[in-house]
Amino acid sequence: MVSFTINVPADGKYLVWCRIAESPDPAPVMVSVDGSQPETGLLSAGPSLEGWGWGRLVADAREDSFGTLSAPIFFALTSGTHVLRMQIRPGVKLDSLLITNDQSMGTHPAPPGVNARRETNGQVKITVAGVAGVSYLVEATSDFVTWETVGIVTNMTETSQITDTDASQHESRFYRAMAK
């Protein structure tokens, strides 16, 4: 059983999205909020990046016409702090959680966009565009083999910026951002 303390900005109906390591079958999950009776649902990862994919909590494993699992489970939450508890089948790895009242989110949260601009002082300003409220690990490489951490940014809106102060030590650098 894993517990998360979440801060809900406004009353509403919320979906639970999880970034999980791919599993061949939808993973059974039990979720409760503030000690309530647990909801039982399934998680199935969508398109993956390095073996990880986003899946939302759904009531059953039937696919709709787009190939996504249907019948999402909604949680009626009030504004304020809540404790969300999850129990996932052993062997399924979870590394990110997204609670959203944006019901237009289709199959999975979009991957973050990364834009890098070298400043006159040699440093690089990196803009990460992604889901509001999600933290992203920003990494840099010169050879696509060794990745170094630039830092972690949390998108309070839909974009955030971080500066690579070591960029001037490298002729060229490439950047990536991953949901944390």
C-alpha positions in Angstrom: 0.0 0.0 0.0 1.4 3.4 -1.0 0.1 6.7 0.4 0.2 10.1 -1.2 -0.8 13.4 0.3 -2.5 15.5 -2.4 -3.7 19.1 -2.5 -6.9 19.6 -4.5 -7.3 23.2 -5.7 -11.1 23.1 -6.3 -14.1 20.9 -5.6 -14.8 18.6 -8.6 -14.7 15.2 -10.2 -11.1 14.0 -10.6 -9.3 11.3 -12.6 -6.3 9.4 -11.4 -3.5 8.9 -13.9 -0.4 6.8 -13.1 2.9 6.4 -15.0 3.7 2.7 -14.7 6.2 0.3 -16.1 4.6 -1.6 -18.9 2.8 -4.8 -18.0 1.3 -7.2 -20.5 -2.2 -7.1 -18.8 -4.1 -4.2 -17.2 -2.9 -4.0 -13.6 -5.5 -4.3 -10.9 -5.5 -1.3 -8.5 -7.4 -0.4 -5.3 -7.6 3.3 -4.5 -9.1 5.0 -1.5 -9.3 8.6 -0.5 -9.2 9.7 3.1 -9.9 6.2 4.4 -13.0 5.7 2.3 -14.1 2.3 0.9 -11.5 1.4 -1.8 -12.5 1.6 -5.5 -11.2 -1.3 -7.5 -10.0 -0.5 -11.0 -7.5 -1.3 -13.7 -4.4 0.6 -15.0 -3.1 -0.1 -18.5 -0.1 1.9 -19.8 -0.5 3.7 -23.1 2.4 4.5 -25.4 5.7 4.1 -23.5 9.0 5.9 -23.2 11.8 3.6 -22.1 9.3 1.0 -20.8 7.1 3.5 -19.0 3.6 4.7 -20.0 0.7 6.6 -18.6 -2.6 4.9 -17.8 -5.7 6.2 -16.1 -7.7 4.3 -13.5 -10.7 2.6 -15.2 -13.5 0.4 -14.1 -13.1 -2.3 -16.7 -10.8 -3.5 -19.5 -13.2 -3.0 -22.5 -11.6 -0.9 -25.2 -13.4 2.0 -26.9 -13.2 2.7 -30.7 -9.9 4.4 -30.2 -8.3 1.4 -28.5 -8.3 3.0 -25.0 -9.8 1.4 -21.9 -13.2 2.7 -21.2 -15.2 3.7 -18.1 -12.8 5.9 -16.1 -13.3 6.0 -12.4 -14.0 9.5 -11.0 -13.4 10.7 -7.5 -15.5 13.5 -6.1 -13.0 15.6 -4.1 -13.4 18.8 -2.2 -10.8 21.6 -2.1 -8.0 20.9 0.3 -5.6 18.2 1.5 -6.5 14.5 1.0 -4.7 11.2 1.5 -4.8 8.9 -1.5 -3.9 5.3 -0.8 -3.1 2.8 -3.6 -2.5 -0.9 -3.7 -1.1 -2.2 -7.0 -0.3 -5.8 -8.1 3.3 -6.8 -7.1 5.7 -6.3 -9.9 4.0 -3.2 -11.3 6.2 -0.2 -10.9 4.7 3.3 -10.3 6.8 6.4 -10.6 4.4 9.3 -11.2 0.8 10.2 -10.2 -1.4 12.8 -11.8 -4.7 13.8 -10.3 -6.7 16.0 -12.7 -10.2 17.4 -13.2 -9.5 17.8 -16.9 -11.8 15.2 -18.3 -10.8 16.1 -21.9 -7.5 14.3 -21.3 -7.7 11.5 -23.8 -5.4 8.5 -23.8 -2.5 9.8 -21.7 -0.8 13.1 -20.7 1.3 14.5 -23.5 5.0 14.1 -23.2 6.7 17.3 -22.1 8.1 19.7 -24.8 11.7 21.0 -24.3 13.1 24.1 -25.9 16.7 25.2 -25.2 18.2 28.6 -26.0 21.9 29.5 -25.4 22.3 32.9 -23.6 25.2 35.3 -24.4 27.0 34.1 -21.2 27.1 30.5 -22.6 24.5 29.2 -20.2 21.4 27.5 -21.7 17.8 28.5 -20.7 15.5 25.5 -20.9 11.8 25.8 -21.2 9.7 22.7 -20.3 6.1 22.7 -21.5 3.9 20.0 -20.0 1.0 19.3 -17.6 0.4 21.9 -14.9 1.3 20.5 -11.4 3.7 17.8 -12.7 7.4 17.8 -11.8 9.9 17.1 -14.5 13.5 15.8 -14.3 15.6 17.8 -16.8 18.7 16.1 -18.1 21.5 17.0 -20.5 24.0 15.0 -22.6 26.7 15.6 -25.1 26.9 12.0 -26.3 23.5 10.4 -25.8 25.1 7.8 -23.5 25.8 9.7 -20.3 23.0 11.9 -19.0 23.5 14.5 -16.3 20.8 16.0 -14.1 20.3 19.7 -14.7 17.5 19.9 -12.1 13.8 19.3 -11.4 11.1 21.8 -12.4 7.5 21.8 -11.4 5.1 23.3 -13.9 2.8 25.5 -11.8 1.1 26.6 -15.0 2.0 24.7 -18.2 5.5 25.9 -18.6 8.6 26.4 -16.4 12.2 27.3 -17.0 15.6 26.1 -15.7 19.1 27.2 -16.6 21.9 24.8 -17.4 24.8 26.7 -15.8 27.3 24.0 -17.0 26.4 24.4 -20.7 29.3 26.8 -21.4 31.7 23.9 -20.6 30.3 21.9 -23.6 30.5 22.5 -27.3 27.0 21.1 -27.7 24.3 19.7 -25.4 21.0 17.9 -25.9 18.2 18.0 -23.3 15.3 15.8 -22.2 12.6 16.1 -19.6 10.7 13.3 -18.0 7.8 13.3 -15.6 9.2 12.7 -12.1 
